[in-house]
Structures are given as structure tokens and as C-alpha cells.
Amino acid sequence: MNRRFSLHGKLAIALAGAVAFGVLLGVGLALYFEDARTAIAVALLAALPAVLLAARAMIEPVLQLLRGLIALIDGYRDGDFSISLASPRSDELGDLTRAHNQLGATLREQRQGLVQRELLLDTVVQNTPVALVLVDAGNRVSYANIAARHLFNDGRAMNGHDFAAILEHCPQALQDAVASGEDALFGVELSGQDEVYHASVRGFRLASQPHRLLLFRRMTRELSRQEVATWKKVIRVISHELNNSLAPISSMAHSGAELARRGDLVRVSAVFTSIGERARHLHGFIGGYASFAKLPAPRLQHVDWHAFLAVLHEQWQFRIDGPVPAEPAVFDRAQIEQVLINLLRNAHECGSPADAITLSVCCVAGEWRIAIRDGGPGMSETVLANALLPFYSTKRSGTGLGLALAREIVEAHGGRIMLANCADGDARSGLCVTLMLPAAR
């Protein structure tokens, strides 16, 4: 907008008018009074009200604008962006008023967009099948979606209620999952059906106050699909192995019968030897599945590291990296020995030189750390991600149970197993398998 007069121009005109009025008044009074001093004094007294009126006329719009801005700021603080100021002026005050009105319009648009996004987010969260509960520092429910209300409170509202009091009426498995404070799978009976849930608990600060976010995802259908897929894979693996063994046995049995009919007893003996080898292989294969399915609970005992490692040395060659701890460990000796024998066998079968295979034992942060390193080619990212899964194998004759069984044994001891490539610059330099077992029992 083009200004007719700026604020500086209006002030200059007002002051010039007051001065002109004073000068004219002084000239007139000088003609009336013979004493010049008296005339000047009277002129100043007479011009003072004019100056004050001009100053007030200039300051009053500024004060009105400031009062309006204070009222608008109070409204913004309360979240009200609907008020605006009238802007009839064409000077700098008018520019400030219009700029402030534009700011208010922008804030209104952003507020409306934010409200719409909040409504959309709330609609999504409320209708998601994942049960979501937000609990404040006082263990009171700040937010709960529809799935959470049905899971915990029979569909009734939960906001503001004591979460501990609500949990008292829930199944024990659900209470234990919340009390653990960790990610866990648990099963509950809902509406006469067994359901499996995955619980996840995360802590964070909201409005500078500590809160907990609890997520409960129903996993029954997904686990059922995974179970069916696993059984199909098991059936395929077993069928493949049975066919690989039974077909040669059937063929050799037929050949043995034909050789017996001809009286070639020397070759018959060789046939029966081959049949026996295939039968023993099949027996070992089935035995591996049985041991994986019926893993007994660990029988904890004190184990001397020197004697334990000496037994491993009798079966596989490796070097001990670092000192052997003098403090005994507590675990199931037979089970952990089986795990390490399988890992050492894998290290030898991967093509690593025997003198490159090392085993180290140390205690780190209350855990026994057992690491086996080899000098083989290592594993690709895909193999690393799937190596610990049951029935996954890169070997043509492998069952995919060795590392999976090791994982079951270690986790039954309350520990964990990790696989990683030993980095050597930009290339892989062997595989490192680490077992972490609790040191204190």
C-alpha cells in the first residue's frame, strides 16, 4: 500500500505546526507587550497546550496498537488465532498491523492443518489392531486406544485410571509381561480362544515427564502361518533325506537279493555293508531332530576351565587365545561341550587352516564370553541373518540343526549366541562365533 504520509512525516508536520503556532503567537504578543521577555514567556505558556495535544495525537495510536498486540499475544498463548486488528492507517503502524494479521492468518492455517493431522493420527492409532497404552510417571493411563481398552478393561475407558488397578483384573500372563518391562511373547485366553501376544515396553519423556509406552501385538495368526511354514519345511527336509537313503537301500537290497541268488557272497557282503552305512546315516539324521525337539533342561554344575578345554583339545585342534580363567564357571558341561564341539567342527569344515582356529574365554560384565574364530571365508549377510534358524543350511547334506541346537542350548542357560565376520580391512577374514553365558548363578 502506498503511504500518503509516514509516521516520521506526520510527527514533523505536528511539530512544525506547534512551532508555527508558537511563533505567530509570540509575534502577536510581542506587538502587544513592550517587554520581549514577557512576550516570549506568555507565548511559551500559550503554545505548551498545543504541543501536548499534538504529542498526544501522535502517541495515542501507538498505545492503542500496543494494547491490541498485547491482547492478541494473550490470545495466542491460549491457542486462539481467530482475532485480528483493524488496519486503516497507511503509515508504519498500519504496516505492523497488517504484518501481524498475516502472521495470525498463517498460524490459523497451520493450526487447522495440525488439528487435521492430529485427528488423522488419532483415528489411525485408535483403530490399529495393536493395543497401545501410554502411562505417566504416576502409573496412570494417559492414553489407550480401542484395542487396549478391549484387552485390559472390557472396552471401557482407561484414561486417568491407575494402570496397576486395571492389571489386577487381567490374566496372570498379561500381568507378568507388563511387570517384566522387556519384550516378550505370552499367551492369554480371550473369549474362549487362546491368543498369543508380543509385548513391547519403551520409556521416553513427554512434556519433560517420564512416560512408558506399552504395545501389545496379536501374533496368533502370524505364528500359525509360521508354524505351518516350518512344518512344511521340516516335512520337505525329512522327505528329501528319507528318499536319499531309502532309494539306495531299496536298490542295494534288490542287488543283494540278485547276487545271493547267483551265489556271489563276496559282493553280497559289500552290499549289506553299504546298506548298514545308509541306515546309520538315517538313524543319525532322525536322532538329530529328536535331540532338537527334546532338549532337556540344563543341569548346572561347576566346571573347571582347564579340564574342560583339555577335553575339547582331545577331539578337535585349536589354539587358546589369551589366559584361561582360574575361576570356575557354572553350566551344563555336557550341553556346552556339545555346542563347542559342533562349532569347532564347523570351523574345520569351512576350509580354515587348523592353526588359524582359536578359542578364547574371558569374563566381561558378569558374563562368560567364549569366542571361536576361524580363518575361513566367513559368511555372507544373508547367511549370517539366517544361520541360527532351524533347518537353514548351506551344506548339501546339512540338516540345518547344528547352530539352531547351539542357540537353544545357550538360551536355555540364559545366555545368547552371536555370529560375525572377522573384519580384515575391507575383506572378511573368517567367522567369529561368540557365546555369552551368565557368570553369576
C-alpha positions in Angstrom: 0.0 0.0 0.0 1.3 3.5 -0.9 1.7 5.7 2.1 0.4 9.3 2.0 2.4 10.2 5.0 4.9 8.2 7.0 5.0 8.3 10.8 8.1 10.5 10.7 6.3 12.9 8.3 3.2 13.2 10.5 5.4 13.8 13.5 7.3 16.5 11.6 4.1 18.2 10.5 2.7 18.2 14.0 5.9 19.7 15.5 6.1 22.2 12.7 2.5 23.3 13.3 3.1 23.6 17.0 6.3 25.7 16.3 4.5 27.9 13.8 1.6 28.5 16.2 4.1 29.4 18.9 6.0 31.8 16.6 2.8 33.5 15.4 1.6 33.8 18.9 4.9 35.2 20.0 4.9 37.8 17.3 1.4 38.9 18.2 2.2 39.1 21.9 5.5 41.0 21.1 3.3 43.7 19.5 1.1 43.7 22.5 3.7 43.6 25.2 6.6 46.1 25.1 8.8 43.7 27.2 10.2 41.0 24.9 10.9 38.6 27.7 7.3 38.8 28.9 6.1 38.2 25.4 8.3 35.1 25.0 7.2 33.7 28.3 3.5 34.2 27.5 4.0 32.7 24.1 5.6 29.6 25.5 2.8 29.1 28.0 0.2 29.5 25.4 2.0 27.1 22.9 2.5 24.4 25.5 -1.1 23.0 25.4 -0.8 22.9 21.6 2.4 20.9 21.8 0.9 18.5 24.3 -2.2 18.0 22.2 -0.1 17.3 19.1 2.1 14.8 21.1 -1.0 13.0 22.4 -2.5 12.8 19.0 0.7 11.1 17.8 1.2 8.7 20.7 -2.4 7.6 21.2 -2.5 5.4 18.0 0.8 3.8 19.1 -0.6 3.0 22.6 -3.8 1.6 21.0 -1.8 -0.7 18.8 0.4 -1.9 21.7 -2.7 -2.7 23.7 -4.2 -4.6 20.8 -0.9 -6.5 20.3 -0.9 -7.5 24.0 -4.4 -8.8 23.7 -3.6 -10.8 20.6 -0.5 -12.3 22.2 -2.6 -13.4 25.2 -5.0 -15.0 22.7 -2.1 -16.8 21.0 -1.0 -18.1 24.4 -4.4 -19.5 24.9 -4.4 -21.1 21.4 -6.9 -18.5 19.9 -5.7 -17.3 16.5 -9.0 -16.0 15.2 -8.6 -12.4 16.3 -7.1 -9.7 14.0 -6.6 -5.9 14.2 -8.1 -3.3 12.0 -5.6 -1.5 9.9 -7.0 1.8 8.4 -3.6 3.6 8.8 -1.2 4.0 5.9 2.0 4.5 7.9 4.4 2.2 9.6 1.8 1.4 12.3 -0.5 0.2 9.6 2.3 -1.9 8.1 2.9 -3.5 11.5 -0.8 -4.2 12.0 -1.2 -5.8 8.6 2.0 -7.9 9.1 0.7 -9.1 12.4 -2.7 -10.0 10.8 -0.9 -12.0 8.2 1.0 -13.8 10.9 -2.2 -14.7 12.7 -3.7 -16.0 9.4 -0.7 -18.2 8.8 -0.8 -19.5 12.4 -4.6 -20.2 11.9 -3.9 -22.2 8.8 -1.1 -24.2 10.4 -3.2 -24.8 13.5 -6.0 -26.1 11.3 -3.6 -28.4 9.5 -2.1 -29.6 12.7 -5.6 -30.4 14.1 -6.5 -32.3 10.9 -3.2 -34.3 11.2 -3.9 -35.0 14.9 -7.4 -36.2 14.1 -6.0 -38.5 11.3 -3.2 -39.8 13.6 -5.7 -40.4 16.4 -8.1 -42.2 14.0 -5.2 -44.5 12.8 -4.0 -45.2 16.4 -7.5 -45.8 17.7 -8.3 -48.3 15.0 -5.0 -50.1 14.8 -5.1 -53.7 16.0 -2.1 -53.1 18.1 -3.1 -52.4 21.7 -1.4 -49.2 22.8 -1.2 -47.8 26.4 0.6 -44.7 27.5 1.4 -44.5 31.2 2.7 -41.5 33.1 5.2 -41.4 36.0 2.4 -42.0 38.5 1.4 -45.2 36.6 -1.8 -43.6 35.5 -3.1 -44.1 31.9 -2.6 -41.0 29.8 -3.8 -42.7 26.5 -5.3 -46.0 25.5 -6.7 -47.0 22.1 -9.7 -49.2 21.4 -7.7 -52.4 21.2 -6.1 -51.7 24.6 -9.5 -51.0 26.2 -10.8 -54.3 25.0 -7.6 -56.1 26.0 -7.4 -54.6 29.5 -10.7 -53.2 30.5 -13.6 -54.9 28.7 -13.9 -52.0 26.2 -14.3 -49.3 28.9 -12.3 -46.1 29.0 -9.0 -46.2 30.8 -7.7 -42.6 30.7 -6.8 -41.3 34.1 -7.2 -44.7 35.8 -4.5 -46.4 37.8 -2.9 -48.9 35.4 -1.9 -51.3 38.3 -5.5 -51.5 39.4 -6.6 -52.3 35.9 -4.0 -55.1 35.6 -5.3 -56.8 38.8 -8.3 -58.0 36.8 -6.2 -59.2 33.8 -4.8 -62.7 33.2 -1.6 -63.5 35.1 0.4 -63.9 31.9 -0.5 -60.4 30.9 0.5 -59.0 34.3 3.8 -60.8 34.1 4.5 -59.4 30.6 3.9 -55.9 31.8 5.9 -56.4 35.0 8.9 -57.7 33.2 9.5 -54.4 31.4 11.0 -56.2 28.4 9.9 -57.5 25.0 8.2 -60.9 25.4 5.7 -63.3 24.0 2.9 -64.5 26.1 -0.4 -66.4 25.8 -3.8 -65.5 27.2 -7.3 -66.8 26.8 -9.7 -64.3 25.3 -13.4 -65.1 24.5 -12.7 -68.8 24.9 -9.7 -68.8 22.5 -6.0 -69.0 23.1 -4.2 -65.9 21.8 -0.5 -65.1 21.6 0.7 -61.5 22.1 4.0 -59.8 21.7 4.6 -57.2 24.4 6.9 -54.2 23.9 7.7 -51.6 26.5 9.5 -48.3 25.8 10.3 -45.4 28.0 10.6 -41.8 26.9 9.9 -38.2 28.2 6.7 -36.4 27.2 6.4 -32.7 28.3 9.5 -33.2 30.4 7.8 -36.0 32.3 8.8 -39.7 32.2 6.3 -42.0 30.4 6.0 -45.6 29.4 4.6 -46.7 26.1 3.3 -50.3 26.1 2.5 -52.1 22.8 0.7 -55.4 22.6 0.6 -57.0 19.1 -1.6 -60.1 18.5 0.7 -62.7 16.9 -1.6 -65.8 16.9 -2.3 -65.8 13.2 1.2 -64.9 12.2 2.7 -67.6 14.4 0.2 -70.1 13.0 1.4 -69.2 9.5 5.0 -69.5 10.5 4.3 -72.8 12.3 2.6 -74.2 9.1 5.5 -73.0 7.0 8.0 -74.6 9.4 6.2 -77.9 9.4 6.2 -77.9 5.6 9.9 -77.2 5.6 10.5 -80.0 8.1 8.4 -82.4 6.1 10.3 -81.5 2.9 13.7 -81.9 4.6 12.8 -85.2 6.1 11.2 -86.5 2.9 14.3 -85.5 1.0 16.6 -87.2 3.4 14.4 -90.4 3.6 14.3 -90.6 -0.2 18.1 -90.1 -0.4 18.6 -93.0 2.0 15.7 -95.4 1.2 16.1 -95.3 -2.6 19.7 -96.6 -2.4 18.8 -99.1 0.3 15.9 -100.4 -1.9 18.2 -100.6 -4.9 21.0 -102.3 -2.9 18.6 -104.7 -1.4 17.4 -105.7 -4.8 21.0 -106.1 -6.0 21.8 -108.1 -2.9 19.0 -110.5 -3.5 20.1 -111.0 -7.1 23.7 -111.6 -6.0 22.5 -114.1 -3.4 20.5 -115.9 -6.0 23.7 -116.2 -8.1 25.7 -117.2 -5.1 28.1 -114.2 -5.2 28.5 -114.0 -1.4 31.6 -111.7 -1.6 29.7 -108.9 -3.3 26.6 -109.6 -1.1 28.7 -108.7 2.0 29.7 -105.4 0.4 26.0 -104.6 -0.4 25.0 -105.2 3.2 27.8 -103.0 4.4 26.5 -100.1 2.2 23.0 -100.7 3.5 24.2 -100.6 7.0 26.0 -97.3 6.4 22.9 -95.7 4.9 20.9 -97.0 7.8 23.3 -95.5 10.3 23.3 -92.2 8.5 19.5 -92.1 8.5 19.5 -93.0 12.2 21.8 -90.1 13.0 19.7 -87.8 10.9 16.5 -88.7 12.8 18.4 -88.6 16.1 19.4 -85.0 15.4 15.8 -84.0 15.0 14.9 -85.9 18.2 17.6 -84.2 20.2 16.5 -80.7 18.9 12.8 -81.4 19.8 13.5 -83.0 23.2 16.3 -80.8 24.6 16.5 -81.4 28.4 16.8 -78.6 30.9 20.4 -77.7 31.7 21.9 -79.4 34.8 24.1 -76.8 36.2 27.5 -77.7 37.7 30.8 -76.1 38.5 33.2 -76.6 35.6 37.0 -76.0 35.7 38.1 -74.3 32.5 41.4 -76.0 32.2 39.9 -79.5 32.4 37.0 -78.5 30.1 39.3 -77.2 27.4 41.5 -80.2 27.6 38.6 -82.5 26.7 37.9 -80.3 23.7 41.5 -80.5 22.7 41.3 -84.3 22.5 38.6 -84.0 19.8 39.5 -81.0 17.7 42.6 -79.0 17.1 42.6 -75.3 18.1 44.7 -72.7 19.8 43.8 -71.0 23.1 43.9 -67.2 22.7 44.7 -65.5 25.9 44.8 -66.8 29.5 42.5 -69.5 30.8 40.4 -68.2 33.7 41.1 -69.8 37.1 37.6 -69.1 38.4 35.2 -72.0 37.6 32.1 -71.5 35.6 28.6 -72.8 36.2 26.7 -74.5 33.3 25.7 -77.9 31.9 29.0 -79.3 31.0 27.7 -81.9 28.5 25.5 -79.4 26.7 28.0 -76.6 26.3 30.6 -79.2 25.3 28.3 -80.4 22.6 27.9 -76.8 21.4 31.6 -76.1 21.3 32.4 -79.4 19.5 29.8 -78.5 16.8 31.3 -75.0 16.4 34.8 -76.4 16.2 33.7 -79.0 13.6 32.2 -76.2 11.6 35.4 -74.2 11.8 37.4 -77.1 10.5 34.9 -77.9 7.7 34.7 -74.3 6.4 38.2 -74.7 4.9 40.1 -72.9 7.7 43.7 -73.9 8.4 43.8 -75.8 11.8 46.3 -73.4 13.2 44.1 -70.4 12.4 41.2 -71.7 14.7 41.3 -70.1 18.1 39.2 -70.2 21.3 39.2 -67.6 24.0 37.4 -67.4 27.3 37.0 -64.3 29.5 34.6 -62.7 31.9 33.0 -59.5 30.8 30.4 -57.5 32.8 29.2 -60.6 34.7 29.1 -62.9 31.7 31.4 -65.6 30.4 32.4 -64.8 26.8 33.5 -67.8 24.8 34.7 -66.9 21.3 35.7 -69.3 18.5 37.4 -67.7 15.4 38.5 -69.4 12.2 40.4 -68.5 9.1 37.7 -69.4 6.6 35.8 -67.3 4.1 33.2 -66.1 6.6 29.5 -65.8 5.8 27.5 -63.5 3.6 25.0 -61.1 5.1 22.1 -63.4 4.1 23.7 -66.5 5.7 24.5 -64.5 8.9 20.9 -63.4 9.1 19.5 -67.0 8.8 22.3 -69.2 10.1 20.7 -69.6 13.6 17.3 -70.6 12.3 16.2 -74.2 12.4 16.6 -76.2 9.1 18.6 -73.5 7.4 21.8 -74.9 6.0 24.2 -74.1 3.1 25.6 -77.6 3.1 24.3 -80.1 0.6 24.0 -82.8 3.3 23.3 -80.5 6.2 20.2 -80.7 8.4 20.3 -77.1 9.5 20.1 -78.1 13.1 23.7 -77.6 14.4 23.6 -73.9 15.0 19.9 -73.9 15.9 20.6 -76.5 18.6 23.5 -74.5 19.9 21.2 -71.5 20.1 18.6 -73.5 22.0 21.2 -74.7 24.5 22.8 -71.3 25.1 19.4 -69.6 25.5 18.3 -72.3 27.9 21.3 -71.3 30.1 20.1 -67.7 30.0 22.7 -66.6 27.5 23.0 -65.7 23.8 25.0 -66.6 20.8 26.3 -64.2 18.1 27.8 -64.6 14.7 30.0 -62.1 13.0 32.7 -61.9 10.3 36.2 -61.1 11.5 37.0 -57.9 9.7 40.4 -57.6 8.0 40.3 -54.4 6.1 37.6 -54.4 3.6 37.5 -58.2 3.2 36.1 -60.9 5.5 38.8 -62.9 7.4 37.0 -65.8 9.0 34.0 -66.2 11.2 33.7 -65.4 14.9 31.1 -67.2 17.0 30.6 -65.8 20.5 28.8 -67.4 23.3 27.7 -65.3 26.3 26.8 -67.2 29.4 25.8 -65.8 32.8 28.8 -65.9 35.2 26.8 -65.5 38.5 24.2 -68.1 39.4 
